Amino acid sequence: MDPVTAAAGAVGAVVAAPFVLGAAGFTSAGIAAGSVASKMMSVAAVANGGGVAAGGVVATLQSAGAAGLSGAATAVVGGAGAAVGWLASFIS
């Protein structure tokens, strides 16, 4: 295992997360019209009879887009990034 590559993946994922959320349409001002986020919200609302479930994927991503990642979310994103970095170390 290459710890440098895993660490780079973890840091990269945590740094990129706010930008990726914003690009998908999860912004501090709410879900951007015509975005991937708005399509996700529409699908979630249809599936739940008109509302978006609290604690669901869309609500969680919007919360992170509006307020930033919590400590727990940062740990999850960092762990996922480390795993991707670790797997990428086998490719090179």
BELMOKA-V87030 format. One line per field, one symbol per residue. ss: DSSP state (A for helix, B for strand, O for the rest). phi: phi as a letter, one per 40 degrees, with the letter a starting at -180 (. if undefined). psi: psi as a letter, one per 30 degrees, with the letter a starting at -180 (. if undefined). Layout:
# BELMOKA-V87030
ss->???
phi->???
psi->???
This chain:
# BELMOKA-V87030
ss->OOAAAAAAAAAAAAAAAAAAAAAAOBBOOBBOOOOAAAAAAAAAAAAOOOOOOOOOAAAAAAAAAAAOOOAAAAAAAAAAAAAAAAAAAAAO
phi->.cccccccccccccccdccccccchcbcchcccgcdcccccccccccbghbbccgcccccccccccbgccdccccccccccccccccccccc
psi->kjfeeeeeeeeeeeefeeeeeeefgjlfgakkkgleeeeeeeeeeefggflkkkfleeeeeeeeeeflkleeeeeeeeeeeeeeeeefffe.
